[in-house]
Amino acid sequence: MEKHLENDLSEIGNLLETIKKQGLAYLDALPDRKTSVDSKEYASEDKVPESGYGTKKVLEVFNERFEPVMVGSSGPRYWGFVTGGSTPASIAGDWLASVYDQNTQSTKGQGGISAIIELETIQLMLDLLGLPKNFLGGFVTGATMSNFTCLAVARQWLGREKGKDIAKDGISIPIKVLTATPHSSSLKSLSLLGIGSGNIVKIKTIEGNREAMNIDDLENRIIELKEEPFILISSGGTVNTVDFDDFKAIAELKKKA
């Protein structure tokens, strides 16, 4: 076994204990930690040592070069983005997931217990939120992948309405996307999925410098499409004004169209 790996394995208990203590110290000081840093405080390095460092040395390098410029983004004084602080339960879960390192390919219980845990968690989420038990779900890495996944499903549905299997054959039909104030991750997803962010049909917003969708304008745009299938991106809490589109009115339009 390579020397660094052998040392890491024999010292794993001490390494984890060191990281645990450092992590606790960080969490204890989180309320007072600065929430921004000057980029000049960070000095980059572009060479990899011939034989590597080993975990102990890497931790030393981390504490010397990176830890001082870590901001308290999960603390109570950080208002830059919508970020949630790590709870004790989520930290414990993250550690356990890394330690057990299970393969997630199976979803039928044949060696894929992590998939079973995910499916059970989804059912618990349905119960918590009062959603129908036949709803499906999945876990993704964040907002961009969430919108990407949803738009991929919508793209496949639209293709099926047109007698096409887009996942197999690619996009050979025009796709119209109706939206008023899409999140930037939706625009990125449209680009990555080949739908194209330029294919958006912009819906007017309600009066008063708000970002919520004007339902009358949405209905007029739907009528203009003459029963052609389309994708609708609606917003639940926009970035600038925290506006919600009128989902009940949108549901009524869905019944009509």
N, C-alpha and C positions, 0 to 999 in steps of 0.2 A: 504493500500500500504506500502511496506517496506520503512523504514525511509530514507535510502540513495536515493532510487529512487524518493521518494516524494520531497526531497530536490533538487535533480538534476532537476526535472521537473519545480519546482517553480523558480529555479535559471538559467534556460537554457539561458536566454538572457544575463546575466552577464558572464556566462561561455563561450558562443560563442564570446562575445566581448573581453574577456581576451585572448582567443585562436587567435582571429583575430589580435590583437595587437602583440602578440608573433610571429605569423606567418609573419607579415609585418617586424618586427625587424629582423627575420631570413633572409628573402629575401633581405633586405637592406644590410645586412652584408655578404651575400653569396660570393661575389667576393674575400673577404679576409679570408674566413673561411678555416681552415686546411683541407687537403684532405686525411689525414690518422691519425690514433691514435694507441697508444700502448694498446694492449688488457689488460694489467695490470691496466689500468685506470678504467676498468669496474669491479665492485664488484657484484657478483650474490647473489640472495636471494632465498630461497627455502621453505618459509612458507607463507601460505595465512592467513590473519587475519580472525578471527572467523566471524566478522560481515561485512567484506568488508571495503572499504575506502570511497566510494563516489567519484564523478568525481573531485571535487575541490582538495581533498587530493591526488588523483591519479595524477593530473596535477603537484602538488608540488613534488611528488615522481619522476615523469618523469623529471622535471627540475633539480632535485638534482642528479639523478643517470644516466639518459640517455642522456639528451640534451647536456651536455658537451662533450660527445664522439660521437655526430653526426657529420659526415663529410660533406663537401660541394660537394656531388656527383652530384648534378644538377647544379653546378656552372661552370664558365669558366676555372678554373684551374685543373679540374678533368679529367684525361685521362686514368683512369683504365679500363673502359668498355665503350661500346657504349650506353650511357645513355642520354636521352633527358631531358632538364630542364622543369619543369612544367610551362606552359604559364598561363597568367591570365585567359584565357578562359577555360583551362583544370582544373584549381583550382576551378573556379566557377561551372563548370560542375560536378566536384567531390562532391562538397558541396551539390548541388541540388539533385544529385542522392541519396546521403545519407539521405537528409531531406525527399524527397518524397517516397523513399523506395518502389518502385513499384514491383509487382510480374511480372515475365517475361515469364510465361508459355504460354500465349496465343499469337498466331501470326496472328490472323484474326481480330483483333480490338475489340474483345469482352472482354473488361476489361484489355487488355494487351497493353496499349499505349506505354510502354517502348519498346516492340517488334516492334511496328510501327516506333518508332524513329530510332531503329537500322536498320530496313530495308530501311528507307528513307536515312539514313546516308550512307549505302552501295551504293545506287544508286548515291548519290552525289560523292562518291569516284570513282565510275566507270566513271562518267563524268569528274572529275578532272584528272584522269589518262588516259583518252581516251580509255577505255576498252569497249567491247561490252555490251549492256544493258542486254543481257540474261545471263551474268556471275552471279554466286552466290557468297555469301560471309558470313562471320561471324566474331565476335570479340572474341578473346581469351586473356588470361592473359599475354602472352609473347612468347618468341622464342620456349621454350620447348613445350608448348601446341600447338603452331602453327604447328611445325613439327610433333608432336604426331597426331594431327587431320588429317593432310595431308597424313601421312603414314597409318592411319586407313582407310581412303578412298581408298588409293592405295591397301592396303591389301584386302579390300572388292572387289575391281575391279578384282584383280588377282584371287581371289576365284571364282568369277563369270565366268571368262574365263575358269576355270577348272570345272565349273558346281557345285561349292560349295558355300554355304552361310556361310562364316566364322563367321559372327556376331552371327549366331544362333548355328552353329554346332562346332565351334572351329577350330583350325588349324590342318588339317589332311593331308596337302600336303606340299612339300618342297617349300620354297620361297627364290628366289635369289634376292639379292639387289646389284646393280651395283653402284659404287661411287668412286670418287678419293680422295677428302678431305672433308669428312662429318663433320659437326659441332658436338660438343659433345652432344648437345641436341638431335640430330638425333640418335646417338648411344643409349642414354638413352631411347628414344622413341621406338626403335627397341626392346630393352629389355622388356619394359613395355607392348608392344603389343604382346609379345610372338613370334615375328618373329625371334628374336635372333641376337645380334650384331655379332655373329660368322658366320652368313650366308652372310656376305659381300663378294662380288667379287671385289677385289681392281683393279681399273683402273689406269694405269700409268699417271703421270702428264707430262706437257710439259717441255722441257729442260730449263736449266738456274735456277735451284733451285726454280721453281715456284710451285703453288698449283692448277693451272687450269688443267682440264681434257684433256688428249691426245685423240683427237677424233678418230684417226686411231686405237688406242688400244681399244677404246670403241666399234667401229664397229666390230673389230675382236672378241671381247667377245660376242657381240650379235650374230654373226654368229655361234660361238661355242655352243650357247644355242639352236640352231636348232628350232627356232620359238617358243620356250617355253616362256610364259609370264614372265615378271620380273618387278621389281621396280627399277627406276633410281633416285638417289639422286644427284642433281647437285647443284652447289654453285654460289651464287651471292655476291661476296665480302668476301673472306675467312678471317679468323681471323688474320693470320700472315702476309700474303702478299697482301691481298685485291684483289685477283684474281677472275675473273669472268669466268665461263665455257662458251664455245661458244654455246649460246642458238640457234642461227640460224642454226649452223651445226647440233645440236642435233635435231632440228625440221625437217631438211632434212632427217636425219637418221630414224626418226619416219615414214616418208612417205615411205621409202624403206622397213622398217621392219614392 
